[in-house]
């Protein structure tokens, strides 16, 4: 039975990358722009029902909600070739259509005002699912709607669906260039707090890195939003292939994420993809092998996180976990040989307190999409250098806060009324604690981190009501689910979880990091 996933596209950025994602899924499953299964798409073997459902007339409809506070992007979708694909009852545009003005507090406050309408849509989709596994949120952390309303939805989902997984594809702003959104550091900080406390997994999509890859790897002198969004849709579709083309492992979301996230708050994932091509290069065919793909996935130039985050203190940075999803015609013996070569050459620096294993999931490619390469790969990795991305957000926030700049834009809203700026202070403390935890992960005695002062790692509330929710503390995966974390094709010869990791589970369970159950 498929484990269904509901996708929430929030704000301008969320709807743009969501649109590209659905285009890609339609291509891979042989579904037309109107949702009709093409005559040639009869091979079967895929699970369309994870992301689509069938209407009474048998056409496929995405399990998706399109949400925005201003109509421009959604109007564009409704006037596009894919206008008949979506369920129009699942489209929400604010009545006033004025947007959030790039102010997090405005998006959050408007989210409260329309909570009933949106939750009715979500409840209807959830009730129509046989075995709902969770939600995927597509949004940006820098604007107003995706960050503010996205944050409110995260808290509400945490409260209403506390036993369902919540994964996000979060677009981080280009921090190396001047932004049109002057309050971007405030918005990013406030959103990061919710991503830390209320999400089970955050796939970081860094605009700085996406632009760099488009220029350096795809040789696009001035990449458009559509081209960078295409990169994002490639990552999103590749990360869900094992759900849509199931094998004997990693065929549901919890199986995919459990071993990637050994500790609850360190749930921010980097991605890498190879080989990358654009339409004009589609006819250029080069030889791809499993070893070639797996080595390229480890190269920093292919990782979709900013270079300053990847190279700063690079000698101390370590991988916490790696999952490579390899698509194509692959012999498992080639995978073992490739892992052996990578180990011999010491291409990966792992943490000392956990298993040093590169996990590999093999998935077949869509028979309906012709590509120029035989083998392709996606890397999902938890890496301690991600903390530099958060540190950059903190430093940019501090610069604005010291000058008390643009705070009047926030004081107009209830959360910040009467000059109450404690929400900023609490968000900063939580992100500082997150940075400290990633730094501590680089140490062999990380297991002891926070034990002297448990409040250090249990800062903040767990749900929208402001009270700690024991079933979803800190937005982490349940430690009970680690029993499903089978480290296949290990980087080292030890097939068992090391004793330190087992001890970590016991320690963290004692201080309250546990979901009581994953399913109702």
C-alpha positions as CSV (number, residue, x, y, z in Angstrom):
1,X,0.0,0.0,0.0
2,X,1.5,3.4,-1.0
3,X,2.2,5.9,1.8
4,X,0.7,9.1,0.5
5,X,2.5,12.5,0.7
6,X,0.7,15.8,0.5
7,X,2.7,18.7,-1.0
8,X,2.2,22.3,0.2
9,X,3.4,25.0,-2.1
10,X,3.6,28.3,-0.2
11,X,4.4,31.7,-1.6
12,X,5.9,32.8,-4.9
13,X,9.1,30.7,-4.7
14,X,7.2,27.6,-3.3
15,X,4.7,27.6,-6.2
16,X,7.4,28.1,-8.8
17,X,9.5,25.2,-7.7
18,X,6.4,23.1,-7.0
19,X,5.2,23.7,-10.6
20,X,8.5,22.5,-12.0
21,X,8.4,19.4,-9.7
22,X,4.9,18.4,-11.0
23,X,6.0,18.9,-14.6
24,X,8.9,16.5,-13.9
25,X,6.7,13.9,-12.2
26,X,4.2,14.0,-15.1
27,X,7.0,13.3,-17.5
28,X,8.4,10.5,-15.5
29,X,5.1,8.7,-15.0
30,X,3.7,9.3,-18.5
31,X,1.0,11.7,-17.4
32,X,-0.2,14.4,-19.9
33,X,-0.5,18.1,-19.0
34,X,-4.2,17.4,-18.4
35,X,-3.6,14.6,-16.0
36,X,-4.4,11.8,-18.5
37,X,-2.2,8.7,-18.6
38,X,-0.6,8.5,-22.0
39,X,-1.2,5.5,-24.2
40,X,2.5,4.5,-24.1
41,X,2.6,4.6,-20.3
42,X,1.4,1.1,-19.8
43,X,4.6,-0.5,-18.4
44,X,3.5,0.0,-14.8
45,X,5.7,-0.9,-11.8
46,X,5.6,2.6,-10.5
47,X,3.6,4.1,-7.5
48,X,1.8,7.1,-8.8
49,X,-0.5,7.1,-5.9
50,X,2.2,8.4,-3.5
51,X,1.9,11.9,-5.1
52,X,-1.2,11.6,-7.3
53,X,-4.8,10.4,-6.9
54,X,-7.3,9.5,-9.6
55,X,-10.5,11.4,-10.1
56,X,-13.8,9.8,-11.1
57,X,-12.9,10.2,-14.7
58,X,-9.6,8.4,-14.1
59,X,-7.3,11.4,-14.7
60,X,-4.5,12.0,-12.2
61,X,-4.5,14.9,-9.8
62,X,-1.5,16.0,-7.7
63,X,-1.9,15.7,-3.9
64,X,-0.9,19.4,-3.8
65,X,-2.1,22.6,-2.2
66,X,-1.2,25.9,-4.0
67,X,-1.1,28.7,-1.4
68,X,-0.2,32.4,-1.9
69,X,-1.2,35.8,-0.6
70,X,-0.9,37.4,-4.0
71,X,-2.3,36.0,-7.2
72,X,0.5,36.6,-9.8
73,X,2.3,33.2,-9.7
74,X,-0.8,31.1,-9.2
75,X,-2.7,33.0,-12.0
76,X,0.3,32.1,-14.2
77,X,-0.1,28.4,-13.3
78,X,-3.9,28.5,-13.9
79,X,-3.3,30.0,-17.3
80,X,-0.5,27.6,-18.3
81,X,-0.7,24.3,-20.2
82,X,-1.0,22.5,-16.8
83,X,-4.1,24.5,-15.7
84,X,-6.3,21.3,-15.8
85,X,-3.8,19.2,-13.8
86,X,-4.6,20.6,-10.4
87,X,-7.7,20.4,-8.2
88,X,-8.9,23.9,-8.2
89,X,-10.5,23.4,-4.7
90,X,-6.9,23.1,-3.5
91,X,-5.8,26.6,-4.6
92,X,-5.9,29.4,-2.1
93,X,-5.2,33.0,-2.9
94,X,-5.9,35.7,-0.3
95,X,-9.0,37.8,-1.0
96,X,-7.2,41.1,-0.8
97,X,-4.3,39.8,-3.0
98,X,-1.9,42.2,-1.5
99,X,0.7,39.7,-0.4
100,X,2.8,39.9,2.7
101,X,5.1,42.7,1.6
102,X,8.2,40.6,2.2
103,X,7.5,40.9,6.0
104,X,7.6,37.6,7.9
105,X,5.2,38.9,10.6
106,X,2.6,39.8,7.9
107,X,2.7,36.3,6.4
108,X,2.5,34.7,9.8
109,X,-0.4,36.9,11.0
110,X,-2.3,36.4,7.7
111,X,-1.7,32.6,8.1
112,X,-3.5,32.8,11.5
113,X,-6.4,34.6,9.8
114,X,-6.9,32.0,7.1
115,X,-6.0,28.9,9.1
116,X,-9.5,27.4,9.0
117,X,-9.7,27.7,5.2
118,X,-6.3,26.1,4.6
119,X,-6.7,23.4,7.2
120,X,-10.0,22.4,5.7
121,X,-8.2,21.8,2.4
122,X,-5.4,19.9,4.2
123,X,-7.9,17.8,6.2
124,X,-9.9,17.0,3.0
125,X,-6.7,15.7,1.3
126,X,-5.6,13.8,4.4
127,X,-9.1,12.1,4.6
128,X,-8.8,11.1,1.0
129,X,-5.6,9.2,1.7
130,X,-5.5,5.6,2.6
131,X,-2.2,5.7,4.6
132,X,-0.9,9.3,4.8
133,X,2.8,9.3,5.7
134,X,3.4,13.0,5.8
135,X,3.7,16.4,4.2
136,X,6.3,18.2,2.0
137,X,6.5,22.0,2.2
138,X,8.1,24.0,-0.7
139,X,8.9,27.6,0.3
140,X,11.5,30.3,0.6
141,X,12.8,31.4,4.0
142,X,13.6,35.0,2.9
143,X,10.3,36.6,1.7
144,X,7.0,37.2,3.4
145,X,4.5,34.5,2.5
146,X,6.8,31.4,2.1
147,X,8.6,32.3,5.3
148,X,5.8,33.7,7.5
149,X,2.8,31.7,6.4
150,X,5.1,28.7,5.9
151,X,6.2,29.0,9.5
152,X,2.7,29.2,10.7
153,X,1.7,26.1,8.7
154,X,4.7,24.2,10.1
155,X,3.5,25.0,13.7
156,X,-0.1,24.1,12.8
157,X,0.9,20.8,11.2
158,X,3.1,20.0,14.1
159,X,0.1,20.5,16.4
160,X,-2.7,18.9,14.3
161,X,-0.7,16.1,12.6
162,X,2.0,15.5,15.2
163,X,2.6,11.9,14.2
164,X,3.1,12.6,10.5
165,X,6.4,13.4,9.0
166,X,7.1,16.9,7.7
167,X,9.8,17.4,5.2
168,X,10.6,20.8,3.6
169,X,12.4,21.9,0.5
170,X,13.6,25.3,1.8
171,X,15.2,27.9,-0.5
172,X,17.9,29.9,1.2
173,X,18.6,33.4,-0.2
174,X,21.7,34.4,-2.1
175,X,23.7,35.8,0.8
176,X,26.7,36.9,-1.3
177,X,24.8,39.6,-3.1
178,X,22.6,42.6,-2.0
179,X,19.0,41.5,-1.8
180,X,15.9,43.5,-2.8
181,X,14.4,42.3,0.5
182,X,16.1,44.5,3.1
183,X,14.5,42.6,6.0
184,X,15.7,39.2,4.6
185,X,17.9,38.5,7.7
186,X,14.9,38.9,10.1
187,X,12.7,36.7,7.9
188,X,15.4,34.0,7.6
189,X,16.1,33.9,11.4
190,X,12.4,33.6,12.3
191,X,11.8,30.9,9.8
192,X,14.9,28.9,10.8
193,X,13.5,28.7,14.3
194,X,10.4,26.9,13.0
195,X,12.4,24.7,10.6
196,X,14.5,23.6,13.6
197,X,11.7,22.9,16.0
198,X,8.8,21.9,13.7
199,X,10.2,20.0,10.8
200,X,11.5,16.4,10.6
201,X,13.8,17.0,7.7
202,X,14.9,20.2,5.8
203,X,16.5,19.9,2.4
204,X,18.6,23.0,2.0
205,X,18.4,24.6,-1.5
206,X,20.9,27.5,-1.5
207,X,20.3,30.1,-4.1
208,X,24.0,31.1,-4.0
209,X,25.1,27.6,-4.9
210,X,22.3,27.0,-7.5
211,X,23.4,30.1,-9.4
212,X,27.1,29.0,-9.1
213,X,26.3,25.6,-10.5
214,X,24.2,27.0,-13.3
215,X,27.1,29.3,-14.3
216,X,30.1,26.9,-13.7
217,X,28.6,23.5,-14.5
218,X,25.9,24.3,-17.0
219,X,27.8,27.2,-18.6
220,X,24.8,29.6,-18.4
221,X,26.2,33.1,-18.3
222,X,23.0,34.6,-16.8
223,X,20.8,31.8,-15.4
224,X,17.1,32.6,-15.2
225,X,14.7,31.7,-12.4
226,X,13.2,29.0,-14.6
227,X,16.7,27.4,-15.1
228,X,17.6,27.4,-11.4
229,X,14.1,26.1,-10.6
230,X,14.7,23.3,-13.0
231,X,17.8,22.3,-10.9
232,X,15.6,22.3,-7.8
233,X,12.9,20.1,-9.5
234,X,15.7,17.6,-10.5
235,X,16.7,17.3,-6.9
236,X,13.1,16.9,-5.7
237,X,12.2,14.3,-8.2
238,X,15.4,12.3,-7.7
239,X,15.0,12.4,-3.9
240,X,11.6,10.8,-4.3
241,X,12.4,8.1,-6.9
242,X,12.7,5.3,-4.3
243,X,9.2,6.2,-3.1
244,X,7.8,6.2,-6.7
245,X,9.8,3.2,-8.0
246,X,10.0,1.1,-4.9
247,X,12.6,-1.5,-4.1
248,X,13.1,-3.6,-1.0
249,X,14.5,-0.7,1.0
250,X,14.0,3.1,1.3
251,X,10.5,2.8,-0.2
252,X,8.9,5.1,2.3
253,X,9.8,8.5,3.7
254,X,10.7,7.3,7.2
255,X,12.9,4.6,5.8
256,X,14.6,7.2,3.7
257,X,15.2,9.7,6.5
258,X,15.7,7.6,9.6
259,X,19.3,6.7,9.1
260,X,20.1,10.1,7.6
261,X,19.1,11.9,10.8
262,X,20.6,10.1,13.9
263,X,20.0,13.1,16.2
264,X,16.7,15.1,16.0
265,X,17.8,18.7,15.5
266,X,20.6,17.9,13.0
267,X,18.1,17.3,10.3
268,X,19.3,19.8,7.6
269,X,20.5,18.0,4.5
270,X,22.8,19.1,1.7
271,X,22.3,17.8,-1.8
272,X,24.4,17.0,-4.8
273,X,23.5,15.8,-8.2
274,X,25.4,14.5,-11.2
275,X,25.5,14.6,-14.2
276,X,23.8,17.9,-14.8
277,X,22.7,18.8,-18.3
278,X,20.6,21.5,-20.0
279,X,18.5,21.1,-23.2
280,X,21.2,22.2,-25.5
281,X,23.6,19.6,-24.1
282,X,21.1,16.7,-24.2
283,X,22.7,15.2,-27.3
284,X,26.2,15.3,-25.8
285,X,26.7,11.8,-24.4
286,X,29.6,10.8,-22.2
287,X,30.3,7.6,-20.4
288,X,29.0,7.4,-16.9
289,X,29.9,4.7,-14.4
290,X,28.9,4.1,-10.8
291,X,32.3,5.0,-9.5
292,X,32.4,8.2,-11.6
293,X,29.0,9.3,-10.4
294,X,29.8,8.5,-6.7
295,X,33.1,10.3,-6.8
296,X,31.5,13.4,-8.5
297,X,28.8,13.5,-5.8
298,X,31.5,14.0,-3.2
299,X,33.1,16.9,-5.1
300,X,32.3,20.2,-3.4
301,X,31.6,21.9,-6.8
302,X,28.6,19.6,-7.2
303,X,27.1,20.3,-3.8
304,X,24.2,22.7,-3.7
305,X,25.4,24.7,-0.7
306,X,27.4,27.9,-0.8
307,X,31.1,27.6,-1.2
308,X,31.9,29.7,1.9
309,X,29.8,27.2,4.0
310,X,31.6,24.2,2.4
311,X,35.2,25.5,2.6
312,X,35.3,27.4,5.9
313,X,37.1,25.3,8.5
314,X,36.9,22.5,5.9
315,X,39.5,20.4,7.7
316,X,37.3,20.1,10.8
317,X,34.0,19.6,8.9
318,X,32.6,16.0,8.8
319,X,29.8,14.0,7.3
320,X,27.2,12.8,9.8
321,X,25.5,10.6,7.2
322,X,25.3,10.1,3.4
323,X,22.7,8.5,1.2
324,X,23.4,8.1,-2.5
325,X,20.4,7.4,-4.7
326,X,21.7,5.9,-7.9
327,X,19.4,5.7,-10.9
328,X,20.0,3.7,-14.0
329,X,21.4,0.4,-15.2
330,X,23.6,-0.6,-12.2
331,X,25.2,-3.8,-11.1
332,X,25.3,-4.0,-7.3
333,X,28.9,-5.4,-7.5
334,X,29.9,-2.1,-9.1
335,X,28.5,-0.3,-6.1
336,X,30.6,-2.4,-3.7
337,X,33.7,-1.9,-5.8
338,X,33.1,1.9,-5.9
339,X,32.6,2.1,-2.1
340,X,35.8,0.2,-1.7
341,X,37.7,2.6,-3.9
342,X,36.3,5.6,-2.1
343,X,37.3,4.1,1.2
344,X,40.8,3.3,0.1
345,X,41.3,6.8,-1.2
346,X,39.9,8.3,2.0
347,X,37.6,10.7,0.1
348,X,35.1,11.1,3.0
349,X,35.7,12.4,6.5
350,X,33.0,10.9,8.8
351,X,32.1,11.7,12.5
352,X,33.8,9.5,15.0
353,X,30.8,8.7,17.2
354,X,28.6,7.1,14.5
355,X,28.9,4.5,11.7
356,X,31.1,5.6,8.8
357,X,28.8,4.3,6.1
358,X,27.8,5.6,2.7
359,X,24.4,4.2,2.2
360,X,23.3,3.5,-1.4
361,X,19.8,3.1,-2.7
362,X,19.4,1.8,-6.2
363,X,16.4,2.9,-8.3
364,X,15.4,2.4,-11.8
365,X,14.9,5.3,-14.2
366,X,11.6,6.3,-15.7
367,X,11.2,4.4,-19.0
368,X,9.3,7.4,-20.5
369,X,12.1,10.0,-20.1
370,X,15.2,9.7,-22.4
371,X,18.4,11.0,-20.9
372,X,21.9,11.4,-22.3
373,X,23.5,9.3,-19.5
374,X,23.2,5.7,-18.4
375,X,23.7,6.4,-14.7
376,X,22.8,9.4,-12.5
377,X,23.0,10.0,-8.8
378,X,21.7,12.2,-6.0
379,X,23.5,12.6,-2.7
380,X,21.5,13.5,0.4
381,X,24.0,14.3,3.2
382,X,24.1,15.6,6.7
383,X,27.3,17.6,7.1
384,X,28.6,19.7,9.9
385,X,29.6,22.6,7.6
386,X,26.0,23.5,7.1
387,X,26.4,25.4,10.4
388,X,28.3,28.2,8.5
389,X,25.1,28.9,6.5
390,X,23.2,29.4,9.8
391,X,26.1,31.5,11.2
392,X,25.9,33.7,8.2
393,X,22.2,34.3,8.8
394,X,23.0,35.1,12.4
395,X,25.7,37.6,11.5
396,X,23.4,39.4,9.0
397,X,20.7,39.5,11.6
398,X,23.0,41.0,14.2
399,X,24.1,43.8,11.8
400,X,20.5,44.9,11.3
401,X,19.4,44.4,14.9
402,X,22.3,46.5,16.3
403,X,21.0,49.4,14.2
404,X,17.4,48.7,15.1
405,X,16.7,48.9,11.4
406,X,13.3,48.2,9.9
407,X,11.8,46.9,13.2
408,X,8.8,49.2,12.8
409,X,7.7,46.9,10.0
410,X,7.3,44.1,12.6
411,X,5.9,46.1,15.5
412,X,2.7,46.6,13.6
413,X,1.7,43.0,14.1
414,X,0.4,41.3,17.3
415,X,3.5,39.1,17.9
416,X,5.7,42.2,18.1
417,X,3.2,44.6,19.6
418,X,4.2,46.9,22.5
419,X,7.8,46.7,21.3
420,X,8.0,43.1,22.4
421,X,11.0,41.7,20.4
422,X,11.5,38.6,22.5
423,X,10.6,36.4,19.5
424,X,13.8,37.7,17.7
425,X,15.9,36.9,20.8
426,X,14.4,33.5,21.2
427,X,14.9,32.6,17.6
428,X,18.5,33.8,17.7
429,X,19.2,31.7,20.8
430,X,17.8,28.6,19.1
431,X,19.8,29.0,16.0
432,X,23.0,29.7,18.0
433,X,22.3,26.4,19.9
434,X,21.8,24.7,16.5
435,X,25.2,26.0,15.3
436,X,26.8,24.9,18.6
437,X,25.3,21.4,18.2
438,X,26.7,21.0,14.6
439,X,30.1,22.2,15.9
440,X,29.8,19.6,18.7
441,X,29.1,16.9,16.2
442,X,32.7,17.2,14.9
443,X,34.0,16.1,18.3
444,X,34.3,12.5,19.3
445,X,32.6,13.1,22.7
446,X,29.5,14.6,21.1
447,X,27.4,12.1,23.0
448,X,28.1,14.0,26.2
449,X,27.2,17.4,24.7
450,X,24.3,19.1,26.5
451,X,24.2,16.6,29.3
452,X,25.5,19.1,31.8
453,X,22.8,21.6,30.8
454,X,19.9,19.8,29.1
455,X,18.1,23.1,28.6
456,X,20.8,24.0,26.1
457,X,19.4,21.5,23.6
458,X,15.7,21.7,24.5
459,X,15.2,25.4,24.0
460,X,11.9,26.6,22.5
461,X,8.4,25.3,22.1
462,X,7.3,22.2,20.3
463,X,4.0,23.3,18.9
464,X,1.8,26.2,17.9
465,X,0.3,26.6,21.3
466,X,3.7,27.3,22.8
467,X,3.9,24.1,25.0
468,X,6.4,21.3,24.6
469,X,4.8,18.4,22.7
470,X,6.4,15.2,23.8
471,X,5.3,13.4,20.7
472,X,7.3,15.8,18.4
473,X,10.0,17.4,20.5
474,X,12.4,19.6,18.4
475,X,10.9,18.3,15.2
476,X,13.1,15.2,15.2
477,X,12.5,11.8,13.9
478,X,11.6,9.2,16.5
479,X,14.5,7.4,17.9
480,X,12.4,4.2,17.8
481,X,12.5,4.6,14.0
482,X,16.3,4.0,14.0
483,X,15.6,0.3,14.2
484,X,14.8,0.7,10.4
485,X,18.1,2.3,9.8
486,X,19.9,-0.6,8.1
487,X,23.2,0.6,6.9
488,X,23.5,-1.2,3.7
489,X,26.6,-1.3,1.6
490,X,28.7,0.1,4.4
491,X,31.6,2.4,4.0
492,X,33.4,0.4,6.6
493,X,33.3,-3.3,7.2
494,X,31.1,-3.1,10.3
495,X,27.4,-3.8,9.5
496,X,26.2,-3.0,13.0
497,X,25.4,0.4,14.6
498,X,28.4,1.3,16.7
499,X,28.1,1.2,20.5
500,X,28.5,5.0,20.7
501,X,25.4,5.5,18.6
502,X,23.4,3.1,20.7
503,X,24.5,5.0,23.7
504,X,23.5,8.2,22.0
505,X,20.0,6.9,21.5
506,X,19.7,5.9,25.2
507,X,21.1,9.3,26.4
508,X,18.8,11.4,24.1
509,X,15.8,9.3,25.0
510,X,16.4,10.1,28.7
511,X,16.4,13.8,28.1
512,X,13.1,13.6,26.3
513,X,13.9,13.4,22.6
514,X,11.3,10.9,21.5
515,X,8.2,10.7,19.5
516,X,5.8,8.3,21.2
517,X,4.7,6.8,17.9
518,X,5.1,7.4,14.3
519,X,1.6,6.3,13.3
520,X,-1.7,6.8,15.0
